[in-house]
Amino acid sequence: MTGSLRVNGATLHYEVRGRGPLLLLIPGGSGGAASFDGIAGELAAEYTVATYDPRGMSRSTLDDPGAEQRVAEHAEDALRILDLLSAGEPARVFGASSGAITALHLLTAHPERIERLVAHEPPVVEVLPDAPGHRALIARVQEALHARGLMPAMALFAAGLKEEGAAATEPEAEAETESEIELPPQAAARAERTMADLPYFLGRIVPAFMSYAPDVQRLEALSDRLVLAGGQDSRGQLPYRPAAFLAERFGTELLHFPGGHTGTTTHPAEFAETLRKAFHSTGR
């Protein structure tokens, strides 16, 4: 089932499949709901799986295309989805990347709505001891975006995410080969939407979300319903480090998923099974 939901300043596209307790999947900054296609089907045998395109991305439109983005407003969007599909009942929630940042804010603002949250590599770099260096990286990416365009800025951003520090410099441009690969129609449509989302993601989501400072004390108080997670293949990389840092601070175990930052698409079956086990092991 697909539908649309009016929220403050936007119209959200959402998708629901399966039957059982509600599981809300909050996607990261590119790909939207389609980034979970590989795991949603696996989970739908046990859960009512809901996901959506975050405001401004893919099929979720903004009333004002130039509106600044705020984590709190994205979290309210997720709350509206929960209210629509599971009014009054706490739900299981999974968030990936910037979607995990949305989910962390949702947990601190509305803990009664979340039974368990699995947050996969939320890049809340403000919690790290070397946060000033990461602010400098984000500033350099924005400068590159406005001065030289999308692809140089994306190359700089990608290099920075792989560095343990934030002193990454722009790599040499590599030849693009993906456009030469023949994709199935559904995958091609998703790739086209992802590319179309990149300017918005890099220009609006990255600076707003990576400057967000979560309420760490409140998260610690709620850590009994929070599972922080990272990818096996992204140890030491920037998106991995905040989850590892917070897990150590809270005295909780960091859950490792197969693959790296985009394990939901590279290892869908194994990722879904790990997520299912995470909810079983921490469920009530």
N, C-alpha and C positions, 0 to 999 in steps of 0.2 A: 504494500500500500504506500502511495506517495500522497503528500498534501502540502499545503502552504499555510503559514501562520503569521498573522500580522503582529508585530511587536513594535516597540517604540522606535520609529525612524527607519523601519526595514520590514521586508516580507521574507520569511524564512522558508526554504524548501526543506522538507523532512521526509524520511523514509522509515517504514516499519515493516518488519518481517518476523515470522516465528510465533511461538506461543510459550507462555510461562511468565515468571517474574520479569519485570522491566530491567533491561540493561541499556543504558544510554552510552553511546560512543561519541566522543567529542573530537573531531578531527583537528589536525594542525593547519598550518597556514597555506597549504596548497593541496589541491586534489579534492577537497571537500568530502562529502559523504562517500564518494566513489573510492576514496583511498581505503575504505573499510570493506569493499566488496569481497575481498578474499577471505576475511575472517567472519563477516556477518552471517554468511550462509552456514558456516561451521557451528556458530553459536546459537543459531535460530532453532536448532533441535531442542534446546533446553530453555531458552529465554525469548521473551519478546524484545527483539533487538531494534533499537531506534537510533538513527543518526541523522545528521542534517548538514547543510552547507552553512558555515558561519556567515554572519552578515557581511555583505559586500563581495562574497566569493561565489563563483560558479553560478548557481541558480537562485541564490538569495540576494535580493536587490536592496540597495539603499535608497531611501527617499531623496537624500542629498548625497550625490556621489562624492562630494568633497568633504564629507563629515569626518572629523577626527575620531579615532577609535580608542575605546577605553576598555580595559579588562573587566571592570565592574559591569559595564553594559553587556558585554559578551556573556558574562556569567548570568545576568538576568535573562538573557535569551535562553540559555540552557535551563534555567528554572521554569520558564514558560513552557518549554517542551515537556519537562517533568510534570508540570501541573496539568497539561493537556492529556497526557497519557497515563499518569499514575497519581491522580489528585489525592493528596493527603498521605500517600504511602511512600516510605523511603525506598530508594532505588539503588541498584548497583550502577556505578559510573566508571568508565574508562576514558582517560584523556591522553592524547599523544601530542608532544611538542607544545606549540602554543595553545592547543586544546587542553593540555594538561595544566597550563597556567590558568586558563578559564576554570577548570575543574577545581583547582586549589582555592581560588577565590570563592567559588560556589560553596565549597566545604566550610570555609571560615564564615561566610555570610549566612548560610542556611544549612547548618549541620543536621538539622532534623529531617532534611530531604534526602540525605545520603546514608545508605546502610554501609557500603564500603566503596572506597575510591582507589583505583589503581592509576597512578600518575606516571606515565612513561616519558622520561627525559624532558621534564619541564625546564626550559632554559631561563630560570629565574636567577640570572647571573648576579643580581644585586646581593644575594646572600653570600657570595664568595669573598674571601679575603682580598682577591685581586680584582674586585669589581671595577675600580677606576680604569684599568686597562681595557676592559670589555666595553665600557662606555666610549672610550676612544675609538675602538673598532667600529661600533655602531655609527659614530659620527663620521668616520672615514667612508663607510659604506654609503651613507646618505649624501656625502659630498660627491662621491663617484657617480651615484645615481643621477644627481642633478647636473653634473658637469659633463659626464661621458656616456651616460645611458645605462640601460638595464643590464646587459651582459657583462660589462666590466665590473659593475657593482656586485652582481651575483657571484662572479669569480672571486672577488675580494672577500665577500661574505662567506662563501664556501671554504676558502682557505683559512679564514679566521676561526670557523667552527672546528676545524681539525687540529688547530694549535692548542697546546695546553695553556699558553699565555695568549695575550692579545696583540702581539707584535707582528702579526702576519702581514706580509706584503702581497701585492697583487701578483698572481702567477702569470706566466706566459699564456696567451690564449691558445686553447687546444682546438683542433679541428672538430667540427660538429659532425657526428656520424648518425645520430638518432634519426634525423630526417630522412636518411636513406633506408631505414628499416621499415618494412611493410608491416603495419600493425593491424590486428583484427578491428572491425568497425567500432566496437564498444571501447576498446583500449585507445584507439585513435581519438575518439571523441573526448575521453577523459584527459588524454595528453594535451589536446587542444585547449580544454578548459583550464588545465593547470598552467599552461603557458600564458593564457589570457589573464590569469590571476596574479602572475608574478609581480607586475608593477605595483599593484595594490598591497600585496604581501610585503614586499621589500620596503615600500615607501610609507605604509601606514601601520601594518601589524608589527613588523620587526622593531621599530623604535618605540612604539607604545608598550608592547609586551615585554621586551627585554630590558626596559627601564622600570618595570613593575617590581615593587618590593613587597613580598607577601608578609603577612602577620605571622612571623615564625613562632612566637610564643603561643598563639592560638592554634596553629597547626600542631605544635607539640602536644597541647592539651587534647587534641583530637586524633592523635597518632594511632590510637587503637582501631580506628576505622580507615586509616590511610596506609596504602602500600606504595612505597616509592620504588621505581623500577628504572632499569637501563638496559641497553643492548649489549650482548656478549662482545660484539665486534666494535663497539664505540667507547670502550674503556679509555679514560683519559681525555676524550674529546670534550669540547665545551658543553654541548647539550647534556652530556652524561654527568658532568661534575656536580651541578647543583643537587641532583637527586642523591648522589653518593654522599655529599656533604651533609644534607639534611638527615639522611638515614643514620649517619654516624652520630650526629648531634642528638637525635631522638632516641638512640639506642635500639634502633630497629634494623631488621635485615633488608638489604637492598636486593630486590628480586631481579634476576637477569632473564631477559627474553632472548630468543634466537635472533640473529642478525644484528643490524646496527640501528641507526635512528629511524629508518624506514622499514623495520622488520615486519610490519603488518602487510607490506606488499611483497617483500622478498622471501619471506618464510611464513605464508599465511596459515597453513595447517598447524605447524608447530607453535606459532604465535597464539592461535586461538586455543590450543590445548593448554598452554602455559597460563593463559588468562583464565580459562575455566577452572584450573586447579587453584589459582590464586583466590578466586571467589569462594571456592569450596573450603579451602584451608582457613579462611578468615571469616567465613560466613557464620551467621548466628544459628 
